[in-house]
Amino acid sequence: MINSSYLGTHAPDVGKGVSELLISKLVQDGTVTVVERAAIDKILAEQNLTNSDRADPATAAKVGKVLGVEAIILGTITHYDYSEKIKKASSFWGYSSSPKAKYDISAKAQITTRLVSPDTAEVLAVSEGIGETERKGVQIDLRDTGARLLMASGVNSPVMNESIDKAVAQLAAQLKADLVRLPLRTPTINGLVADTSQAGQLVVNIGSRDGVKIGQRFQVLRPGKEVRDPVSGRVLMRNDTLLGEAVVTAVSDTSSLAQYQGTGQPEVRDIVVGIPREK
């Protein structure tokens, strides 16, 4: 999620373009899997969140938990600088048939990202990519209005694009190194059996908002005796009995259907505990 809102009307799609470039760099060797923007937008709409909310770590963590990802990347284009300096101008109309000028052009793009935990909203790592490009003596025909407008803003300028490419390449290399060092995520997904059937189908009181997905495996446990701290009253341990396992077959926002197999017959208020998936 790359934010470029501060750039204003001159570059409204820069953030989206940088996001696409970064995704291509991250996935090209197969070591990283990236969730498509459409899936993120769908979750934002379902959670009644605005596009501007996505830059907030707490919101990003909420979306990431629903998507079941290992980490969320939040990014900002911190520099998008383009400058040109005229070096030499030819004669203008009436004095020359070719009114041209030579420019020295420079551009700088700087992108910073934060890796955010979907479980705690903690910032796990910060990375930065910087790209700078200079061109000396670039000749521009002053009669070409379109070229002059593009130069004035830097949008679609080859010099600006080259700087962005450099920044994204540097950033992707840092992010890959950070992602490899991330600890294996073992999200805790706990719920209760809300209903049972003789065919072994369970209704569980947690759904996609809690990170449950089709194919999720649960342990089904019968709650045992609780041992509580005599001072604080918190539960120190509980002697639960494993009944069997269940696999999720359908998911809504707040509930799931799961097919159960085991030695004991589940009951309402039995505990379900998510089994972490293997990497």
Buried (B, 14 or more C-beta within 10 A) or exposed (E): BBBBEEBEEEBEEBBEBBBBBBBEBBEEEEEBEEBEEEEBBBBBEEBEBEEEBBBBBEBBBBBBBBBBBBBBBBBBBBBBEBEBEEEEBBEEEEEEEEBBBBBBBBBBBBBBBBBBBBBEBEEBBEBBBBBBBEBEEBEBEBEEEEEEEBBEBBBEBEBBBBBBBBBBBBBBBBBBEBBEEEEEBEBEBEBBBBEBEEEBBBBBBBBBBBBBBEEBBBBBBBEEEEEEEEEEEEEEEEEBEEBBBBBBBEBEEEBBBBBBEBEBEBEEEBBBBBBEEEE
